[in-house]
Amino acid sequence: MRIRVVAEVKPTEDHRKVLAAVSKIFPELKVDLREREGVIEVFGESDQLSVLGYMKENLRRRKVRAAAERIMWSRAGSNYIKLALSKHAAYVGTVSLLEEDEFPEIGCIDVFVETDDPERLIKWLTAR
C-alpha cells in the first residue's frame, strides 16, 4: 500500500494553515512543503495504513460512513482510490469528502491510495 497526500498552497493561502489542515486529518503522516513547477504543495507519503486512522474514526464518529462509502466507490479503480478532501473542513479537524464535480476555488487535499484491494480498504474505512 502506498498513501500520498498532496495539497496545493494557493497564493492567497498561508502555507502554515494548509500544513495544519493536512496534519489534523493525517496526524501520523510526516508532511513537508515542496515546490513543483513553481507551485508550492504540502506533501506526505507513507506505506502505513495507520495514517488513515483519524480519517476512519472521524467518519465513524460523524456517522457519515454510508455517504463516504458511496463517494469512495465512485473514485476507486482496480488498484487505487483517489479522494479529495475539503481544506476548510480539514482545518477544523473534520473529514469532508468531495464529490467528483466539486472544485473549491482554494483547491482540496488530494489523497491517493494505491492498494491491491480497494474493496477491503473501503470496507475498513467505512466499517459499521
CNS distance restraints for C-alpha pairs under 8 A (distance, minus, plus):
assign (resid   1 and name CA) (resid  47 and name CA) 5.38 0.50 0.50
assign (resid   1 and name CA) (resid  48 and name CA) 7.37 0.50 0.50
assign (resid   1 and name CA) (resid  49 and name CA) 7.67 0.50 0.50
assign (resid   1 and name CA) (resid 113 and name CA) 7.03 0.50 0.50
assign (resid   1 and name CA) (resid 114 and name CA) 5.54 0.50 0.50
assign (resid   1 and name CA) (resid 115 and name CA) 4.79 0.50 0.50
assign (resid   1 and name CA) (resid 116 and name CA) 7.37 0.50 0.50
assign (resid   2 and name CA) (resid  45 and name CA) 7.32 0.50 0.50
assign (resid   2 and name CA) (resid  46 and name CA) 5.96 0.50 0.50
assign (resid   2 and name CA) (resid  47 and name CA) 4.61 0.50 0.50
assign (resid   2 and name CA) (resid  48 and name CA) 7.61 0.50 0.50
assign (resid   2 and name CA) (resid 112 and name CA) 7.97 0.50 0.50
assign (resid   2 and name CA) (resid 113 and name CA) 5.70 0.50 0.50
assign (resid   2 and name CA) (resid 114 and name CA) 5.11 0.50 0.50
assign (resid   2 and name CA) (resid 115 and name CA) 6.82 0.50 0.50
assign (resid   3 and name CA) (resid  45 and name CA) 5.56 0.50 0.50
assign (resid   3 and name CA) (resid  46 and name CA) 5.22 0.50 0.50
assign (resid   3 and name CA) (resid  47 and name CA) 5.95 0.50 0.50
assign (resid   3 and name CA) (resid  48 and name CA) 7.69 0.50 0.50
assign (resid   3 and name CA) (resid 111 and name CA) 7.15 0.50 0.50
assign (resid   3 and name CA) (resid 112 and name CA) 5.75 0.50 0.50
assign (resid   3 and name CA) (resid 113 and name CA) 4.55 0.50 0.50
assign (resid   3 and name CA) (resid 114 and name CA) 6.49 0.50 0.50
assign (resid   4 and name CA) (resid  43 and name CA) 7.41 0.50 0.50
assign (resid   4 and name CA) (resid  44 and name CA) 5.81 0.50 0.50
assign (resid   4 and name CA) (resid  45 and name CA) 4.45 0.50 0.50
assign (resid   4 and name CA) (resid  46 and name CA) 6.66 0.50 0.50
assign (resid   4 and name CA) (resid 111 and name CA) 5.81 0.50 0.50
assign (resid   4 and name CA) (resid 112 and name CA) 5.13 0.50 0.50
assign (resid   4 and name CA) (resid 113 and name CA) 6.49 0.50 0.50
assign (resid   5 and name CA) (resid  42 and name CA) 7.83 0.50 0.50
assign (resid   5 and name CA) (resid  43 and name CA) 5.67 0.50 0.50
assign (resid   5 and name CA) (resid  44 and name CA) 5.21 0.50 0.50
assign (resid   5 and name CA) (resid  45 and name CA) 6.33 0.50 0.50
assign (resid   5 and name CA) (resid 109 and name CA) 6.89 0.50 0.50
assign (resid   5 and name CA) (resid 110 and name CA) 5.68 0.50 0.50
assign (resid   5 and name CA) (resid 111 and name CA) 4.63 0.50 0.50
assign (resid   5 and name CA) (resid 112 and name CA) 6.44 0.50 0.50
assign (resid   6 and name CA) (resid  41 and name CA) 6.50 0.50 0.50
assign (resid   6 and name CA) (resid  42 and name CA) 5.62 0.50 0.50
assign (resid   6 and name CA) (resid  43 and name CA) 4.70 0.50 0.50
assign (resid   6 and name CA) (resid  44 and name CA) 6.75 0.50 0.50
assign (resid   6 and name CA) (resid 109 and name CA) 5.84 0.50 0.50
assign (resid   6 and name CA) (resid 110 and name CA) 5.17 0.50 0.50
assign (resid   6 and name CA) (resid 111 and name CA) 6.61 0.50 0.50
assign (resid   7 and name CA) (resid  18 and name CA) 7.40 0.50 0.50
assign (resid   7 and name CA) (resid  22 and name CA) 7.80 0.50 0.50
assign (resid   7 and name CA) (resid  41 and name CA) 5.46 0.50 0.50
assign (resid   7 and name CA) (resid  42 and name CA) 5.11 0.50 0.50
assign (resid   7 and name CA) (resid  43 and name CA) 6.72 0.50 0.50
assign (resid   7 and name CA) (resid 107 and name CA) 7.59 0.50 0.50
assign (resid   7 and name CA) (resid 108 and name CA) 6.17 0.50 0.50
assign (resid   7 and name CA) (resid 109 and name CA) 4.53 0.50 0.50
assign (resid   7 and name CA) (resid 110 and name CA) 6.10 0.50 0.50
assign (resid   8 and name CA) (resid  39 and name CA) 7.09 0.50 0.50
assign (resid   8 and name CA) (resid  40 and name CA) 6.07 0.50 0.50
assign (resid   8 and name CA) (resid  41 and name CA) 4.32 0.50 0.50
assign (resid   8 and name CA) (resid  42 and name CA) 6.36 0.50 0.50
assign (resid   8 and name CA) (resid 107 and name CA) 6.93 0.50 0.50
assign (resid   8 and name CA) (resid 108 and name CA) 7.51 0.50 0.50
assign (resid   8 and name CA) (resid 109 and name CA) 7.60 0.50 0.50
assign (resid   9 and name CA) (resid  13 and name CA) 6.10 0.50 0.50
assign (resid   9 and name CA) (resid  14 and name CA) 7.49 0.50 0.50
assign (resid   9 and name CA) (resid  15 and name CA) 5.99 0.50 0.50
assign (resid   9 and name CA) (resid  18 and name CA) 6.71 0.50 0.50
assign (resid   9 and name CA) (resid  39 and name CA) 7.50 0.50 0.50
assign (resid   9 and name CA) (resid  40 and name CA) 5.53 0.50 0.50
assign (resid   9 and name CA) (resid  41 and name CA) 5.40 0.50 0.50
assign (resid   9 and name CA) (resid  42 and name CA) 7.07 0.50 0.50
assign (resid  10 and name CA) (resid  40 and name CA) 7.75 0.50 0.50
assign (resid  10 and name CA) (resid 106 and name CA) 6.49 0.50 0.50
assign (resid  10 and name CA) (resid 107 and name CA) 7.74 0.50 0.50
assign (resid  13 and name CA) (resid  17 and name CA) 7.51 0.50 0.50
assign (resid  13 and name CA) (resid  18 and name CA) 7.52 0.50 0.50
assign (resid  14 and name CA) (resid  18 and name CA) 6.75 0.50 0.50
assign (resid  15 and name CA) (resid  19 and name CA) 6.14 0.50 0.50
assign (resid  15 and name CA) (resid  42 and name CA) 7.97 0.50 0.50
assign (resid  16 and name CA) (resid  20 and name CA) 6.07 0.50 0.50
assign (resid  17 and name CA) (resid  21 and name CA) 6.10 0.50 0.50
assign (resid  17 and name CA) (resid  91 and name CA) 7.25 0.50 0.50
assign (resid  18 and name CA) (resid  22 and name CA) 6.29 0.50 0.50
assign (resid  18 and name CA) (resid  42 and name CA) 7.17 0.50 0.50
assign (resid  18 and name CA) (resid  87 and name CA) 7.30 0.50 0.50
assign (resid  18 and name CA) (resid  91 and name CA) 7.53 0.50 0.50
assign (resid  19 and name CA) (resid  23 and name CA) 6.05 0.50 0.50
assign (resid  19 and name CA) (resid  31 and name CA) 7.43 0.50 0.50
assign (resid  19 and name CA) (resid  32 and name CA) 7.87 0.50 0.50
assign (resid  19 and name CA) (resid  42 and name CA) 6.25 0.50 0.50
assign (resid  20 and name CA) (resid  24 and name CA) 6.10 0.50 0.50
assign (resid  20 and name CA) (resid  91 and name CA) 6.49 0.50 0.50
assign (resid  21 and name CA) (resid  25 and name CA) 6.79 0.50 0.50
assign (resid  21 and name CA) (resid  87 and name CA) 6.35 0.50 0.50
assign (resid  21 and name CA) (resid  88 and name CA) 7.70 0.50 0.50
assign (resid  21 and name CA) (resid  90 and name CA) 4.86 0.50 0.50
assign (resid  21 and name CA) (resid  91 and name CA) 3.94 0.50 0.50
assign (resid  21 and name CA) (resid  92 and name CA) 7.24 0.50 0.50
assign (resid  21 and name CA) (resid  93 and name CA) 7.16 0.50 0.50
assign (resid  22 and name CA) (resid  26 and name CA) 6.01 0.50 0.50
assign (resid  22 and name CA) (resid  27 and name CA) 7.92 0.50 0.50
assign (resid  22 and name CA) (resid  42 and name CA) 7.84 0.50 0.50
assign (resid  22 and name CA) (resid  87 and name CA) 7.80 0.50 0.50
assign (resid  22 and name CA) (resid  90 and name CA) 6.64 0.50 0.50
assign (resid  22 and name CA) (resid  91 and name CA) 7.46 0.50 0.50
assign (resid  22 and name CA) (resid 109 and name CA) 7.33 0.50 0.50
assign (resid  23 and name CA) (resid  27 and name CA) 4.87 0.50 0.50
assign (resid  23 and name CA) (resid  28 and name CA) 7.85 0.50 0.50
assign (resid  23 and name CA) (resid  29 and name CA) 7.18 0.50 0.50
assign (resid  23 and name CA) (resid  31 and name CA) 7.43 0.50 0.50
assign (resid  24 and name CA) (resid  90 and name CA) 6.60 0.50 0.50
assign (resid  24 and name CA) (resid  91 and name CA) 6.89 0.50 0.50
assign (resid  24 and name CA) (resid  92 and name CA) 7.72 0.50 0.50
assign (resid  24 and name CA) (resid  93 and name CA) 5.36 0.50 0.50
assign (resid  25 and name CA) (resid  54 and name CA) 6.13 0.50 0.50
assign (resid  25 and name CA) (resid  55 and name CA) 6.18 0.50 0.50
assign (resid  25 and name CA) (resid  90 and name CA) 6.17 0.50 0.50
assign (resid  25 and name CA) (resid  93 and name CA) 6.06 0.50 0.50
assign (resid  25 and name CA) (resid  94 and name CA) 7.26 0.50 0.50
assign (resid  25 and name CA) (resid  95 and name CA) 6.87 0.50 0.50
assign (resid  26 and name CA) (resid  51 and name CA) 5.88 0.50 0.50
assign (resid  26 and name CA) (resid  52 and name CA) 6.66 0.50 0.50
assign (resid  26 and name CA) (resid  53 and name CA) 7.96 0.50 0.50
assign (resid  26 and name CA) (resid  54 and name CA) 6.54 0.50 0.50
assign (resid  26 and name CA) (resid  55 and name CA) 7.39 0.50 0.50
assign (resid  27 and name CA) (resid  51 and name CA) 7.29 0.50 0.50
assign (resid  27 and name CA) (resid  54 and name CA) 7.49 0.50 0.50
assign (resid  28 and name CA) (resid  50 and name CA) 7.38 0.50 0.50
assign (resid  28 and name CA) (resid  51 and name CA) 5.34 0.50 0.50
assign (resid  29 and name CA) (resid  44 and name CA) 6.31 0.50 0.50
assign (resid  29 and name CA) (resid  45 and name CA) 7.09 0.50 0.50
assign (resid  29 and name CA) (resid  46 and name CA) 6.94 0.50 0.50
assign (resid  29 and name CA) (resid  51 and name CA) 5.88 0.50 0.50
assign (resid  30 and name CA) (resid  44 and name CA) 5.79 0.50 0.50
assign (resid  30 and name CA) (resid  45 and name CA) 7.40 0.50 0.50
assign (resid  31 and name CA) (resid  42 and name CA) 6.47 0.50 0.50
assign (resid  31 and name CA) (resid  43 and name CA) 5.36 0.50 0.50
assign (resid  31 and name CA) (resid  44 and name CA) 4.40 0.50 0.50
assign (resid  31 and name CA) (resid  45 and name CA) 7.67 0.50 0.50
assign (resid  32 and name CA) (resid  42 and name CA) 5.64 0.50 0.50
assign (resid  32 and name CA) (resid  43 and name CA) 5.46 0.50 0.50
assign (resid  32 and name CA) (resid  44 and name CA) 6.50 0.50 0.50
assign (resid  33 and name CA) (resid  40 and name CA) 6.75 0.50 0.50
assign (resid  33 and name CA) (resid  41 and name CA) 5.58 0.50 0.50
assign (resid  33 and name CA) (resid  42 and name CA) 4.65 0.50 0.50
assign (resid  33 and name CA) (resid  43 and name CA) 6.18 0.50 0.50
assign (resid  34 and name CA) (resid  40 and name CA) 5.68 0.50 0.50
assign (resid  34 and name CA) (resid  41 and name CA) 5.36 0.50 0.50
assign (resid  34 and name CA) (resid  42 and name CA) 6.45 0.50 0.50
assign (resid  34 and name CA) (resid  43 and name CA) 6.87 0.50 0.50
assign (resid  35 and name CA) (resid  39 and name CA) 5.37 0.50 0.50
assign (resid  35 and name CA) (resid  40 and name CA) 4.41 0.50 0.50
assign (resid  35 and name CA) (resid  41 and name CA) 6.15 0.50 0.50
assign (resid  36 and name CA) (resid  40 and name CA) 6.45 0.50 0.50
assign (resid  36 and name CA) (resid  41 and name CA) 7.46 0.50 0.50
assign (resid  46 and name CA) (resid  51 and name CA) 7.38 0.50 0.50
assign (resid  49 and name CA) (resid  53 and name CA) 7.26 0.50 0.50
assign (resid  52 and name CA) (resid  56 and name CA) 6.30 0.50 0.50
assign (resid  52 and name CA) (resid 125 and name CA) 7.95 0.50 0.50
assign (resid  53 and name CA) (resid  57 and name CA) 6.24 0.50 0.50
assign (resid  54 and name CA) (resid  58 and name CA) 5.94 0.50 0.50
assign (resid  55 and name CA) (resid  59 and name CA) 6.24 0.50 0.50
assign (resid  55 and name CA) (resid  95 and name CA) 6.27 0.50 0.50
assign (resid  55 and name CA) (resid 125 and name CA) 7.65 0.50 0.50
assign (resid  56 and name CA) (resid  60 and name CA) 6.33 0.50 0.50
assign (resid  56 and name CA) (resid 124 and name CA) 7.86 0.50 0.50
assign (resid  56 and name CA) (resid 125 and name CA) 4.84 0.50 0.50
assign (resid  56 and name CA) (resid 126 and name CA) 6.72 0.50 0.50
assign (resid  57 and name CA) (resid  61 and name CA) 6.02 0.50 0.50
assign (resid  58 and name CA) (resid  62 and name CA) 6.09 0.50 0.50
assign (resid  58 and name CA) (resid  94 and name CA) 6.79 0.50 0.50
assign (resid  58 and name CA) (resid  95 and name CA) 6.40 0.50 0.50
assign (resid  59 and name CA) (resid  63 and name CA) 6.06 0.50 0.50
assign (resid  59 and name CA) (resid  64 and name CA) 5.53 0.50 0.50
assign (resid  59 and name CA) (resid  65 and name CA) 5.59 0.50 0.50
assign (resid  59 and name CA) (resid  68 and name CA) 7.48 0.50 0.50
assign (resid  59 and name CA) (resid  95 and name CA) 6.84 0.50 0.50
assign (resid  59 and name CA) (resid 125 and name CA) 7.96 0.50 0.50
assign (resid  59 and name CA) (resid 126 and name CA) 7.19 0.50 0.50
assign (resid  60 and name CA) (resid  64 and name CA) 6.68 0.50 0.50
assign (resid  60 and name CA) (resid  65 and name CA) 6.14 0.50 0.50
assign (resid  60 and name CA) (resid 126 and name CA) 7.15 0.50 0.50
assign (resid  60 and name CA) (resid 127 and name CA) 7.91 0.50 0.50
assign (resid  60 and name CA) (resid 128 and name CA) 7.54 0.50 0.50
assign (resid  64 and name CA) (resid  68 and name CA) 6.10 0.50 0.50
assign (resid  65 and name CA) (resid  69 and name CA) 5.89 0.50 0.50
assign (resid  65 and name CA) (resid 126 and name CA) 4.97 0.50 0.50
assign (resid  65 and name CA) (resid 127 and name CA) 7.47 0.50 0.50
assign (resid  65 and name CA) (resid 128 and name CA) 7.47 0.50 0.50
assign (resid  66 and name CA) (resid  70 and name CA) 6.36 0.50 0.50
assign (resid  66 and name CA) (resid 126 and name CA) 7.16 0.50 0.50
assign (resid  67 and name CA) (resid  71 and name CA) 6.36 0.50 0.50
assign (resid  68 and name CA) (resid  72 and name CA) 6.06 0.50 0.50
assign (resid  68 and name CA) (resid  97 and name CA) 6.77 0.50 0.50
assign (resid  68 and name CA) (resid 126 and name CA) 7.09 0.50 0.50
assign (resid  69 and name CA) (resid  73 and name CA) 6.16 0.50 0.50
assign (resid  69 and name CA) (resid 122 and name CA) 6.57 0.50 0.50
assign (resid  69 and name CA) (resid 123 and name CA) 7.83 0.50 0.50
assign (resid  69 and name CA) (resid 126 and name CA) 6.08 0.50 0.50
assign (resid  70 and name CA) (resid  74 and name CA) 6.34 0.50 0.50
assign (resid  71 and name CA) (resid  75 and name CA) 6.38 0.50 0.50
assign (resid  71 and name CA) (resid  97 and name CA) 7.30 0.50 0.50
assign (resid  71 and name CA) (resid  98 and name CA) 7.79 0.50 0.50
assign (resid  71 and name CA) (resid  99 and name CA) 6.46 0.50 0.50
assign (resid  72 and name CA) (resid  76 and name CA) 6.07 0.50 0.50
assign (resid  72 and name CA) (resid  81 and name CA) 6.91 0.50 0.50
assign (resid  72 and name CA) (resid  82 and name CA) 7.85 0.50 0.50
assign (resid  72 and name CA) (resid  83 and name CA) 7.00 0.50 0.50
assign (resid  72 and name CA) (resid 122 and name CA) 6.82 0.50 0.50
assign (resid  73 and name CA) (resid 122 and name CA) 7.65 0.50 0.50
assign (resid  75 and name CA) (resid  81 and name CA) 5.85 0.50 0.50
assign (resid  75 and name CA) (resid  82 and name CA) 5.64 0.50 0.50
assign (resid  75 and name CA) (resid  83 and name CA) 6.60 0.50 0.50
assign (resid  75 and name CA) (resid 100 and name CA) 7.54 0.50 0.50
assign (resid  76 and name CA) (resid  80 and name CA) 5.78 0.50 0.50
assign (resid  76 and name CA) (resid  81 and name CA) 4.23 0.50 0.50
assign (resid  76 and name CA) (resid  82 and name CA) 6.36 0.50 0.50
assign (resid  76 and name CA) (resid 118 and name CA) 6.92 0.50 0.50
assign (resid  77 and name CA) (resid  81 and name CA) 6.16 0.50 0.50
assign (resid  77 and name CA) (resid 118 and name CA) 7.51 0.50 0.50
assign (resid  78 and name CA) (resid 116 and name CA) 7.73 0.50 0.50
assign (resid  78 and name CA) (resid 117 and name CA) 7.79 0.50 0.50
assign (resid  78 and name CA) (resid 118 and name CA) 7.02 0.50 0.50
assign (resid  79 and name CA) (resid 114 and name CA) 5.84 0.50 0.50
assign (resid  79 and name CA) (resid 115 and name CA) 5.16 0.50 0.50
assign (resid  79 and name CA) (resid 116 and name CA) 5.15 0.50 0.50
assign (resid  79 and name CA) (resid 117 and name CA) 6.46 0.50 0.50
assign (resid  79 and name CA) (resid 118 and name CA) 6.17 0.50 0.50
assign (resid  80 and name CA) (resid 112 and name CA) 7.15 0.50 0.50
assign (resid  80 and name CA) (resid 113 and name CA) 5.43 0.50 0.50
assign (resid  80 and name CA) (resid 114 and name CA) 4.32 0.50 0.50
assign (resid  80 and name CA) (resid 115 and name CA) 5.49 0.50 0.50
assign (resid  80 and name CA) (resid 116 and name CA) 7.60 0.50 0.50
assign (resid  80 and name CA) (resid 118 and name CA) 6.11 0.50 0.50
assign (resid  81 and name CA) (resid 112 and name CA) 6.01 0.50 0.50
assign (resid  81 and name CA) (resid 113 and name CA) 5.20 0.50 0.50
assign (resid  81 and name CA) (resid 114 and name CA) 6.63 0.50 0.50
assign (resid  81 and name CA) (resid 115 and name CA) 7.91 0.50 0.50
assign (resid  81 and name CA) (resid 118 and name CA) 6.62 0.50 0.50
assign (resid  82 and name CA) (resid 110 and name CA) 7.24 0.50 0.50
assign (resid  82 and name CA) (resid 111 and name CA) 5.76 0.50 0.50
assign (resid  82 and name CA) (resid 112 and name CA) 4.64 0.50 0.50
assign (resid  82 and name CA) (resid 113 and name CA) 6.39 0.50 0.50
assign (resid  83 and name CA) (resid  97 and name CA) 6.95 0.50 0.50
assign (resid  83 and name CA) (resid  98 and name CA) 7.51 0.50 0.50
assign (resid  83 and name CA) (resid 110 and name CA) 5.86 0.50 0.50
assign (resid  83 and name CA) (resid 111 and name CA) 4.99 0.50 0.50
assign (resid  83 and name CA) (resid 112 and name CA) 6.46 0.50 0.50
assign (resid  84 and name CA) (resid  97 and name CA) 5.87 0.50 0.50
assign (resid  84 and name CA) (resid  98 and name CA) 5.43 0.50 0.50
assign (resid  84 and name CA) (resid  99 and name CA) 7.72 0.50 0.50
assign (resid  84 and name CA) (resid 108 and name CA) 6.00 0.50 0.50
assign (resid  84 and name CA) (resid 109 and name CA) 5.56 0.50 0.50
assign (resid  84 and name CA) (resid 110 and name CA) 4.65 0.50 0.50
assign (resid  84 and name CA) (resid 111 and name CA) 6.12 0.50 0.50
assign (resid  85 and name CA) (resid  89 and name CA) 7.97 0.50 0.50
assign (resid  85 and name CA) (resid  90 and name CA) 7.38 0.50 0.50
assign (resid  85 and name CA) (resid  95 and name CA) 6.69 0.50 0.50
assign (resid  85 and name CA) (resid  96 and name CA) 5.47 0.50 0.50
assign (resid  85 and name CA) (resid  97 and name CA) 4.73 0.50 0.50
assign (resid  85 and name CA) (resid  98 and name CA) 5.65 0.50 0.50
assign (resid  85 and name CA) (resid 108 and name CA) 5.56 0.50 0.50
assign (resid  85 and name CA) (resid 109 and name CA) 4.93 0.50 0.50
assign (resid  85 and name CA) (resid 110 and name CA) 6.45 0.50 0.50
assign (resid  85 and name CA) (resid 111 and name CA) 7.68 0.50 0.50
assign (resid  86 and name CA) (resid  90 and name CA) 6.13 0.50 0.50
assign (resid  86 and name CA) (resid  95 and name CA) 7.39 0.50 0.50
assign (resid  86 and name CA) (resid  96 and name CA) 5.56 0.50 0.50
assign (resid  86 and name CA) (resid  97 and name CA) 6.61 0.50 0.50
assign (resid  86 and name CA) (resid  98 and name CA) 6.58 0.50 0.50
assign (resid  86 and name CA) (resid 104 and name CA) 7.97 0.50 0.50
assign (resid  86 and name CA) (resid 107 and name CA) 7.87 0.50 0.50
assign (resid  86 and name CA) (resid 108 and name CA) 5.24 0.50 0.50
assign (resid  86 and name CA) (resid 109 and name CA) 6.39 0.50 0.50
assign (resid  87 and name CA) (resid  91 and name CA) 6.12 0.50 0.50
assign (resid  87 and name CA) (resid 106 and name CA) 7.82 0.50 0.50
assign (resid  87 and name CA) (resid 107 and name CA) 7.38 0.50 0.50
assign (resid  87 and name CA) (resid 108 and name CA) 5.37 0.50 0.50
assign (resid  87 and name CA) (resid 109 and name CA) 6.09 0.50 0.50
assign (resid  88 and name CA) (resid  92 and name CA) 7.08 0.50 0.50
assign (resid  89 and name CA) (resid  93 and name CA) 6.45 0.50 0.50
assign (resid  89 and name CA) (resid  94 and name CA) 5.02 0.50 0.50
assign (resid  89 and name CA) (resid  95 and name CA) 6.40 0.50 0.50
assign (resid  89 and name CA) (resid  96 and name CA) 6.15 0.50 0.50
assign (resid  90 and name CA) (resid  94 and name CA) 4.98 0.50 0.50
assign (resid  90 and name CA) (resid  95 and name CA) 5.89 0.50 0.50
assign (resid  90 and name CA) (resid  96 and name CA) 7.34 0.50 0.50
assign (resid  98 and name CA) (resid 102 and name CA) 5.96 0.50 0.50
assign (resid 103 and name CA) (resid 107 and name CA) 6.62 0.50 0.50
assign (resid 103 and name CA) (resid 108 and name CA) 7.75 0.50 0.50
assign (resid 104 and name CA) (resid 108 and name CA) 6.90 0.50 0.50
assign (resid 115 and name CA) (resid 121 and name CA) 7.97 0.50 0.50
assign (resid 117 and name CA) (resid 121 and name CA) 6.57 0.50 0.50
assign (resid 118 and name CA) (resid 122 and name CA) 6.11 0.50 0.50
assign (resid 119 and name CA) (resid 123 and name CA) 6.16 0.50 0.50
assign (resid 120 and name CA) (resid 124 and name CA) 6.15 0.50 0.50
assign (resid 121 and name CA) (resid 125 and name CA) 6.16 0.50 0.50
assign (resid 122 and name CA) (resid 126 and name CA) 6.08 0.50 0.50
assign (resid 123 and name CA) (resid 127 and name CA) 5.47 0.50 0.50
